[in-house]
């Protein structure tokens, strides 16, 4: 069995964004040479997320509206966490959207459903953050 590990760095210039990282993750899979196995992709920061969904702009706006309704950024004073930082909402949004995805690897490809794509969700941007890609298999 082989193992592969790589960290991808994303520096989103806005506080929040959803970024399709499927091509970056697929490039890691090709670089690994693994043909059959599993790929783990996870955010290494508590205020960002990795998740699978459809790459459709209306849906992305629905996510933004839904998350902002559940955990609005402001007023900052509504959160006990906020003091040194003003990112309590980002912690909550990450919890809702999830930390990682696991995807089967079949014949050197990500074994997705029809519309599935991998996304990086940034909820407290404007600085570099790491995403781990770990692949095991043969």
VMD Tcl script that draws the C-alpha trace (Angstrom):
set ca {
  {0.00 0.00 0.00}
  {1.19 3.51 -0.86}
  {0.62 6.74 1.01}
  {0.68 10.34 -0.23}
  {0.41 13.61 1.68}
  {0.32 17.21 0.47}
  {-0.75 20.53 1.95}
  {-2.53 23.01 -0.31}
  {-2.44 26.68 0.70}
  {-5.37 29.02 0.11}
  {-5.23 32.75 0.82}
  {-8.74 34.06 0.21}
  {-8.80 37.89 -0.03}
  {-12.33 38.15 1.42}
  {-13.74 37.10 4.78}
  {-15.98 34.43 3.24}
  {-15.88 32.43 0.02}
  {-16.64 29.01 -1.42}
  {-13.88 27.81 -3.75}
  {-14.04 24.75 -5.99}
  {-10.79 22.87 -5.28}
  {-11.62 19.71 -7.23}
  {-8.90 20.34 -9.85}
  {-6.26 20.90 -7.15}
  {-7.27 17.71 -5.34}
  {-7.40 15.73 -8.61}
  {-3.88 16.96 -9.42}
  {-2.73 15.55 -6.08}
  {-4.29 12.22 -6.96}
  {-2.48 12.12 -10.31}
  {0.80 13.11 -8.61}
  {0.35 10.30 -6.07}
  {0.17 7.55 -8.71}
  {-2.45 5.76 -6.60}
  {-5.08 3.99 -8.72}
  {-7.35 2.39 -6.09}
  {-7.90 3.57 -2.54}
  {-9.23 6.51 -0.54}
  {-8.56 10.23 -0.48}
  {-9.04 12.37 2.61}
  {-9.20 16.13 2.18}
  {-9.56 18.31 5.26}
  {-9.19 21.86 6.42}
  {-6.41 22.34 8.95}
  {-8.06 25.46 10.40}
  {-11.06 25.75 12.71}
  {-12.66 28.58 10.70}
  {-12.66 26.92 7.27}
  {-14.27 23.85 5.82}
  {-14.00 21.20 3.12}
  {-17.23 19.72 1.78}
  {-18.78 18.14 -1.31}
  {-21.67 19.65 -3.21}
  {-22.81 21.04 -6.57}
  {-20.90 23.90 -8.27}
  {-23.91 26.11 -8.88}
  {-23.89 29.84 -8.12}
  {-27.45 30.02 -6.83}
  {-26.77 27.20 -4.39}
  {-23.61 28.96 -3.19}
  {-25.62 32.11 -2.49}
  {-28.19 29.94 -0.67}
  {-25.37 28.58 1.52}
  {-24.18 32.11 2.26}
  {-27.69 33.29 3.17}
  {-28.44 30.18 5.24}
  {-25.16 30.28 7.17}
  {-25.47 34.01 7.80}
  {-29.01 33.44 9.10}
  {-27.80 30.72 11.48}
  {-24.62 32.48 12.65}
  {-24.53 36.13 11.57}
  {-21.13 37.79 11.54}
  {-22.42 40.89 13.34}
  {-23.01 42.19 15.87}
  {-19.72 40.84 17.20}
  {-20.96 41.43 20.74}
  {-23.52 38.62 20.44}
  {-20.78 35.98 20.85}
  {-18.89 35.16 24.05}
  {-15.90 33.96 21.99}
  {-15.33 37.36 20.44}
  {-12.81 39.46 22.30}
  {-9.33 39.27 20.86}
  {-10.81 38.04 17.56}
  {-14.18 38.67 15.92}
  {-14.62 35.25 14.30}
  {-17.05 33.30 16.49}
  {-19.47 33.09 13.56}
  {-16.74 31.48 11.44}
  {-16.24 28.71 14.03}
  {-19.98 27.98 13.98}
  {-20.19 28.04 10.17}
  {-17.30 25.59 9.93}
  {-19.03 23.24 12.35}
  {-22.14 23.24 10.17}
  {-20.28 22.77 6.86}
  {-17.87 20.15 8.16}
  {-14.15 19.55 8.42}
  {-13.36 16.96 5.75}
  {-14.41 14.70 2.93}
  {-13.39 11.16 2.05}
  {-13.64 10.11 -1.60}
  {-13.11 6.68 -3.10}
  {-10.39 6.45 -5.72}
  {-11.20 4.14 -8.63}
  {-9.03 3.72 -11.73}
  {-6.95 6.81 -10.76}
  {-10.02 9.07 -10.56}
  {-12.14 10.56 -7.80}
  {-15.23 8.34 -7.70}
  {-17.91 11.06 -7.61}
  {-21.64 11.16 -8.18}
  {-22.90 13.15 -11.16}
  {-22.63 16.72 -9.81}
  {-20.24 16.25 -6.89}
  {-17.30 18.62 -6.52}
  {-14.95 19.39 -3.60}
  {-15.13 22.86 -2.07}
  {-13.04 24.86 0.34}
  {-15.28 27.03 2.50}
  {-13.56 30.08 3.98}
  {-15.37 31.81 6.83}
  {-12.58 34.02 8.26}
  {-10.22 34.73 5.38}
  {-7.56 37.25 4.48}
  {-4.67 35.01 5.53}
  {-3.07 31.78 4.28}
  {-4.71 28.56 5.41}
  {-3.81 24.92 4.80}
  {-5.85 22.07 3.37}
  {-4.48 18.55 3.77}
  {-4.78 15.92 1.04}
  {-3.95 12.40 2.23}
  {-4.30 9.44 -0.12}
  {-3.81 5.77 0.68}
  {-4.09 2.82 -1.67}
  {-2.34 1.00 -4.46}
}
mol new
graphics top color blue
foreach p $ca { graphics top sphere $p radius 0.5 }
foreach p [lrange $ca 0 end-1] q [lrange $ca 1 end] { graphics top cylinder $p $q radius 0.2 }
display resetview
